Amino acid sequence: MSTEFSFSEAVLHWYHQHGRKDLPWQQHISPYRVWVSEIMLQQTQVTTVIPYFERFMQRFPDVQSLAAATQDEVLHLWTGLGYYARGRNLHACAQAVVRDFDGEFPRSVDALSSLPGIGRSTAAAIASISMGINAPILDGNVKRVLTRFFAVDGWPGETRVQKQLWQLAEQLTPAHSSREYTQAMMDMGATLCTRSKPACGICPLQPQCRGFATGRPVQFPHSKPKKEKPVRSTLLLMVRTPDGGYLLQQRPQQGIWGGLWSFPEAADAATAHTLLQSLLPGARTEDDGEWLTPFRHTFSHYHLDIQPVIYRLTALPAAVQEAGTSAVHWYNPDSPSTLGLAAPVKMLLQRHSSEELI
């Protein structure tokens, strides 16, 4: 019991003196604002999230406005944050809250966990920070603090280790000051007990930290067992009209860049030619395509080697122009549409939109 009391009190004391209290989502606290920030902060640093969060709140100030938006509008504001399933789930979750809960977030961890894209830890963060409900969290920052303090062996993604960490989180979360303690634990992991350079010299937990006692606190948490990432390759077909527009296709909801807009893809030059004829019957290009500098885009589970190829059309094909389907869109970088773009596509559009028109 003394360990539990000293741990939580030390964390709270540190937070009151040194913790961050001026982040955008810490102002005007509500379940909606906490939820959006928690989803954005998953596997993404605070400095990256802040401008996205502020733009998101300006465009979607409440769950009703988010639920009423189109997926393209949501993913457009999400472009660049990565892990786009989060954006799709955010939109689906907002619609579920409006449809099933009259626009009010449910007031229990179990009910929150039933919503799209909300796991146990995120549900607990929403409940504790915005509702004052006593609920332990276990995000990446908290896992790092706990595994170091208790020198927990094993990768936190393992079921055995995960269960052990949840038990510790439950034991250490105080019955009082739930909001402050939750924010304190996340803040301590983000600013003090960092991944590679923990500030052990000023950490209030250092005297009892078993990880520090080993002399190598950075060995905790243990890394995920390494597995060589496979490499895949693709051609991105940048079909350009005489007035500077580009042909985009909406990707399937499932898989990489789900629901986002991207250039048509092909496996090789022959497939690219066939695809262009299929998409743009009778279209003519100035040449056989200009092969640009290839580059690699890395996902969490594989590398994608991308070969961009520009095809300059001599005229805008009437067949596609008149098709009007949601799966195809002529995108003008000088007057951009409100679409969610895959990050490499956005980069290529920005890089080549200033190309002199011929």
C-alpha positions in Angstrom: 0.0 0.0 0.0 2.9 2.4 0.8 4.3 1.8 -2.7 1.0 2.6 -4.3 0.5 5.8 -2.2 4.1 7.0 -2.8 3.9 6.4 -6.5 0.7 8.2 -7.2 1.5 11.1 -4.8 5.0 11.5 -6.4 3.5 11.6 -9.9 0.8 14.1 -8.9 3.3 16.3 -7.0 5.5 16.4 -10.1 2.6 17.2 -12.4 1.4 20.1 -10.3 4.9 21.6 -10.4 6.1 20.7 -13.9 3.4 19.1 -16.0 2.0 20.6 -19.1 -1.3 22.3 -18.6 -1.6 24.6 -21.6 -2.0 22.1 -24.5 -5.1 22.9 -26.7 -7.1 19.9 -25.6 -6.5 20.7 -22.0 -8.5 23.9 -22.4 -12.3 23.8 -22.4 -12.2 20.1 -21.6 -15.1 18.0 -22.9 -15.4 14.3 -23.9 -15.4 15.4 -27.6 -12.1 17.3 -27.4 -10.4 14.7 -25.2 -11.5 11.9 -27.6 -10.3 13.7 -30.7 -6.9 14.5 -29.1 -6.5 11.0 -27.8 -7.1 9.5 -31.3 -4.7 12.0 -32.9 -2.0 11.3 -30.3 -1.9 7.6 -30.9 1.6 7.0 -32.3 2.0 10.7 -33.1 3.9 13.3 -31.2 2.3 16.3 -29.5 4.1 18.9 -31.6 2.7 17.3 -34.8 -0.8 16.9 -33.4 -1.3 20.5 -32.2 -1.9 22.2 -35.5 -4.1 19.3 -36.8 -6.2 19.4 -33.6 -6.7 23.2 -33.8 -7.7 23.0 -37.5 -10.0 20.1 -36.7 -11.7 21.9 -33.8 -12.2 25.0 -36.0 -13.9 23.0 -38.7 -15.7 20.5 -36.5 -16.3 22.2 -33.1 -18.6 19.4 -31.9 -19.5 15.7 -32.5 -22.6 16.7 -34.5 -20.7 18.7 -37.1 -18.2 15.9 -37.4 -20.9 13.3 -37.8 -22.6 15.4 -40.5 -19.4 15.8 -42.6 -18.4 13.6 -45.5 -15.5 11.2 -45.1 -13.6 13.2 -47.7 -13.9 16.3 -45.6 -12.6 14.4 -42.5 -9.7 12.7 -44.3 -8.8 16.0 -46.0 -8.0 17.5 -42.6 -6.3 14.2 -41.5 -3.9 14.2 -44.5 -0.3 14.0 -43.2 -1.2 12.5 -39.8 -0.9 8.9 -41.0 -2.6 5.8 -39.8 -5.7 6.8 -41.7 -7.9 4.2 -40.2 -8.0 6.5 -37.2 -9.6 9.2 -39.3 -12.2 6.8 -40.7 -13.0 5.4 -37.3 -13.2 8.9 -35.9 -15.9 9.8 -38.4 -17.7 6.5 -37.9 -17.6 7.0 -34.1 -19.0 10.5 -34.3 -21.9 9.1 -36.3 -22.5 6.4 -33.8 -22.5 8.8 -30.9 -25.1 11.0 -32.7 -27.2 8.1 -33.8 -27.1 5.8 -30.8 -26.4 8.2 -27.9 -28.2 11.4 -28.9 -24.9 13.2 -29.4 -23.7 12.6 -25.9 -20.7 10.3 -25.2 -21.7 7.4 -22.9 -20.4 7.7 -19.3 -18.7 4.4 -18.8 -15.5 2.8 -20.0 -17.3 -0.3 -21.3 -19.8 1.8 -23.3 -17.1 4.0 -24.7 -15.0 1.0 -25.6 -17.9 -0.3 -27.8 -17.5 2.7 -30.1 -15.5 2.5 -33.4 -11.8 3.1 -32.9 -11.9 3.4 -29.1 -10.0 0.9 -27.1 -9.8 0.3 -23.4 -7.1 2.8 -22.7 -8.6 5.6 -24.9 -12.0 5.0 -23.3 -10.4 5.3 -19.8 -8.7 8.5 -20.8 -11.9 10.0 -22.0 -13.8 8.9 -18.9 -11.1 10.0 -16.4 -10.1 13.3 -18.0 -13.5 14.6 -19.1 -15.9 12.9 -16.7 -13.9 12.4 -13.5 -14.4 8.7 -13.6 -11.7 6.6 -11.8 -10.3 4.5 -14.6 -6.7 3.4 -15.3 -5.1 4.0 -18.7 -2.3 2.2 -20.5 -1.1 4.1 -23.5 2.5 3.9 -24.8 3.8 6.6 -22.4 2.3 4.9 -19.4 3.6 1.5 -20.5 7.1 2.9 -20.6 6.8 4.5 -17.1 5.5 1.3 -15.6 7.9 -1.2 -17.3 10.8 0.9 -16.2 9.7 1.5 -12.7 9.0 -2.2 -12.1 11.7 -3.5 -14.6 9.1 -5.6 -16.4 10.6 -8.1 -18.7 9.2 -8.8 -22.2 7.7 -6.8 -25.0 4.5 -4.9 -23.9 2.7 -6.2 -26.9 2.7 -9.7 -25.5 -0.5 -10.8 -23.8 1.3 -11.8 -20.6 3.1 -8.5 -20.3 0.0 -6.5 -21.2 -2.0 -8.2 -18.5 0.7 -7.5 -15.9 0.8 -3.9 -16.9 -2.9 -3.5 -16.6 -2.8 -5.0 -13.2 -0.2 -2.5 -12.1 -2.1 0.4 -13.7 -5.2 -0.6 -11.7 -3.3 -0.9 -8.5 -1.5 2.5 -8.8 -4.4 4.7 -10.1 -5.6 6.6 -7.0 -9.3 6.9 -6.1 -9.0 10.7 -6.1 -7.6 13.2 -8.6 -8.4 10.9 -11.5 -8.1 13.6 -14.2 -4.8 14.9 -12.9 -3.3 11.5 -12.4 -4.2 10.4 -15.9 -2.7 13.5 -17.5 0.3 13.3 -15.2 1.2 9.7 -16.2 0.9 10.5 -19.9 2.9 13.7 -19.5 5.6 12.0 -17.4 6.1 9.4 -20.2 6.1 12.1 -22.9 8.5 14.6 -21.3 10.5 12.9 -18.5 10.6 9.1 -18.9 11.3 9.4 -22.6 12.2 6.5 -24.9 15.9 7.1 -25.5 17.0 9.9 -23.1 15.0 9.6 -19.8 15.7 12.5 -17.4 16.3 10.2 -14.4 18.2 12.8 -12.5 15.0 14.9 -12.0 12.4 12.1 -11.9 10.4 11.9 -8.7 10.2 8.1 -9.1 13.9 7.5 -9.5 14.6 6.5 -5.8 12.3 3.5 -6.2 12.7 2.8 -9.9 14.0 -0.7 -10.5 14.9 0.1 -14.1 17.1 2.9 -13.0 18.7 0.6 -10.4 19.8 -1.7 -13.2 22.0 1.1 -14.6 20.3 0.8 -18.0 16.7 2.1 -17.8 16.4 2.4 -21.5 16.4 -1.4 -21.9 12.8 -1.1 -20.6 10.4 -1.6 -22.2 11.8 -4.4 -24.2 11.7 -3.9 -28.0 9.3 -5.8 -30.2 11.1 -8.9 -31.7 12.5 -7.7 -35.0 11.1 -9.0 -38.2 12.4 -7.9 -41.6 9.9 -5.8 -43.4 9.0 -7.0 -46.8 9.4 -4.6 -49.8 6.7 -4.1 -52.4 6.7 -1.8 -55.4 4.2 0.1 -57.5 3.9 2.6 -60.3 1.9 5.8 -59.5 0.4 7.1 -62.8 0.3 10.9 -62.7 -2.1 11.6 -65.6 -1.8 15.3 -66.3 -4.2 17.4 -68.4 -3.1 20.4 -70.5 -4.5 22.7 -67.9 -2.6 21.2 -65.0 -5.2 18.8 -63.6 -4.4 15.3 -62.4 -6.5 12.1 -62.4 -7.2 10.7 -59.0 -9.0 7.6 -57.9 -10.5 6.9 -54.5 -9.0 3.9 -52.8 -11.1 1.1 -51.2 -12.1 1.6 -47.6 -10.0 -1.3 -46.5 -6.2 -1.6 -46.9 -3.5 1.1 -47.1 -4.7 4.7 -47.6 -8.3 3.4 -47.2 -10.8 5.9 -48.5 -8.1 8.4 -49.5 -7.5 9.6 -53.1 -4.5 8.5 -54.9 -3.0 8.3 -58.4 -4.0 5.2 -60.3 -1.6 2.3 -59.6 0.0 -0.3 -61.8 2.5 -3.1 -61.3 4.6 -2.3 -64.4 4.7 -0.3 -67.7 2.6 -2.8 -69.7 -0.1 -2.9 -67.0 0.0 0.9 -66.8 -0.7 1.2 -70.5 -3.6 -1.2 -70.2 -5.0 0.7 -67.2 -4.8 4.1 -68.9 -6.7 2.7 -72.0 -9.3 1.4 -69.6 -9.7 4.6 -67.6 -9.3 6.9 -70.5 -10.6 5.3 -73.7 -9.0 6.9 -76.7 -6.9 9.2 -74.7 -3.6 10.4 -76.2 -0.4 11.3 -74.4 2.5 13.4 -75.6 4.9 10.5 -75.0 5.2 7.1 -73.3 5.4 8.7 -69.9 8.2 10.5 -67.9 9.6 8.3 -65.2 10.4 10.5 -62.2 12.9 9.7 -59.4 11.6 6.7 -57.4 11.3 6.9 -53.6 10.4 4.6 -50.7 7.4 5.1 -48.4 7.4 3.0 -45.2 4.4 1.6 -43.5 4.3 -0.1 -40.1 4.5 -3.5 -41.7 6.3 -3.1 -45.1 8.2 -0.8 -47.4 6.6 0.5 -50.6 9.0 1.5 -53.4 7.1 4.0 -55.5 7.9 4.9 -59.1 6.0 8.0 -60.2 5.3 8.3 -64.0 3.8 11.4 -65.5 1.6 11.0 -68.6 0.8 14.3 -70.2 -2.5 14.2 -72.1 -3.0 16.2 -75.3 -6.6 16.8 -74.4 -9.1 16.2 -71.5 -10.9 12.9 -72.4 -14.6 13.4 -72.6 -15.4 9.9 -71.3 -13.9 10.5 -67.9 -14.9 14.1 -67.7 -18.6 13.1 -68.2 -18.5 10.0 -66.1 -19.0 11.9 -62.9 -18.4 8.9 -60.7 -17.2 9.2 -57.1 -14.3 6.9 -57.8 -12.6 9.3 -60.3 -11.8 12.9 -59.9 -9.8 15.5 -61.8 -7.8 17.4 -59.2 -6.4 20.9 -59.9 -3.5 21.7 -57.5 -4.1 25.4 -58.1 -7.7 25.1 -56.9 -7.6 22.0 -54.7 -10.7 20.0 -53.9 -11.5 19.1 -50.3 -10.2 15.5 -50.5 -8.2 13.2 -48.3 -4.9 12.6 -50.0 -2.4 9.9 -49.4 0.8 11.6 -48.1 3.0 10.6 -51.1 0.3 11.8 -53.5 0.1 15.2 -51.7 3.9 15.5 -51.9 4.0 14.7 -55.6 1.2 17.1 -56.3 2.9 19.9 -54.4 6.2 19.1 -56.1 4.8 19.1 -59.7 1.9 21.6 -59.6 4.4 24.4 -60.3 5.6 22.6 -63.4 5.4 24.9 -66.5 2.3 24.1 -68.5 3.0 23.1 -72.1 
